[in-house]
Amino acid sequence: MTDHKLSDDGLRALLEQDLWSLHKEIRDCEGAIANEVRWHTEGRQDSAKTIDRIQAHSKRISELSYEMGQLNVHLEQVEERLRERDQALAQTEPQESGPAREDKLDWLRPVLNSPYFEVERQDDTHEPERDPSRR
């Protein structure tokens, strides 16, 4: 027999799924109680049998609520372990001030900064010369 160990992330997902299933079953029991009450008030069912079924559904809701409480406690423990793991990882990783930006034109910078490459700038204060042929 092989021993499979579930990660905390996987365990959290399973616990959340189990909680959802229990919650759905509780809703189903509550719906069944509502139906029993409705059918009884319409005179379709015997009072003693209706009360027995309502009590059975109520007992099942109590059992499911207890199971949900236990699963919630277990889920909180797993989430605490995950938070501690994330904090430990954050402390061991080097602290960066931000993602390093790569300048795709870094190879061109030495050429631009060389004395052989000087750009003459026009003074923006005067208007550009007009072509005499375009009037």
N, C-alpha and C positions, 0 to 999 in steps of 0.2 A: 504494500500500500504506500502510495506516495503522499508526502506531506506538502500541501500547498499552503503557502502563507500569503494572505491577501494584504495588499498595501493599504495604508490609511485612506488614500483617495478612493480606492475600490470599496473599502468597507463603508466609507461615508455614503457612497452612491447606493450601496445595498441597503443601508439603514434608512436612507431617505425613501427608497422604493418601498421598503416594508412599512414605514410610517404612512406613506400615501395609501397603501393597500388597507391598512387598518382604518384610516380615516374614511375611505370609501365604504368599508364594511359597516362602520358606525352610521354613516349616512343612510345606508340601505336599511339598517335596523330601525332608525328613526322614521324612515319612510314606511316601513312595515307597521310600526306602531300607529302612525297617522292613518294608514289604511284600516287598521283594526278599529280605531275609534270611529272613523267615518262609516264603516260597514255596520258597526254596532248602533250608531245613532240613526242609521237608516232602517234599523230593525232586521237586518239580514242574518245576524248571528246571535247565538246564545251568550248571555252575559258571562256565565262562569267560564266558558271556553275562551271568550275574548279576553277576560282578565288574565287567564293562565298564559295565553300567548303574549300579551303585553308584558307580563312579568318576566317571561322567558327572554323577550327581546331586551328588556331593561337590564336583566342580569348579564346578557351578552354584551351590551354596551358598557357596563361596568368593567367586565373582564377585558374588553378591548381597550378601554381607557387606561387601565392599569398597565397593559402591555405597551401602550403608546408612551406612558410615562417612563417605563424602563428603557425603551428604545431611545427616548429623548435624552436620558441621562447618558447612555452609551454614546450617542451622537455628539453630545457636548464634550465628552472625554476625547473622542477622536478629533473633533475640531480643535480642541486645545492642543493636542499633540501636533496637528498640522500647523497651527499658529506658531508653536515653539520651533518646529522645523523650519518654517519660513523665516523666522527671526534669526535662527542660527545661520541659515544660508546667507541672509542679508549681511550679517556681521562678518562672515568669512570671505565674501566677495569683495574685491577691491572697490573702494569708493571712487566713482567717476563723477566729474563735474557735469558731464553731459555726453551725449554721443559725439564722437570725433567726426568732424565734417571733413570730407575729402574734397579738395579743390581739384577739379579735373584739368585745370589749366596750370597746375604748379610747374609743369615742365617748361611752360612758356615764360615764367617769371624771370629767370636769369637773362633771357634775351631782351625782355622789356626793360629791365633795369640796367642793361649795358649802356655805355656811353655812345655806342654806335647807333643806337636806336633812340633818336630824340624826335619827338613830335612837336612840330611848330604849332602853337595854338594861336588861333585868331582871337583878337580882342572882341568880345561880345558887345562892346559898347557902341561900336559903329555899325552901320548897315552894310550888308555885303554889296560888293560891286555889282552893278547891273551890266548886262551884256548890251552894248549899243545897238546891236542888230535886232534886238527884241524891244520894240517900242510899241 
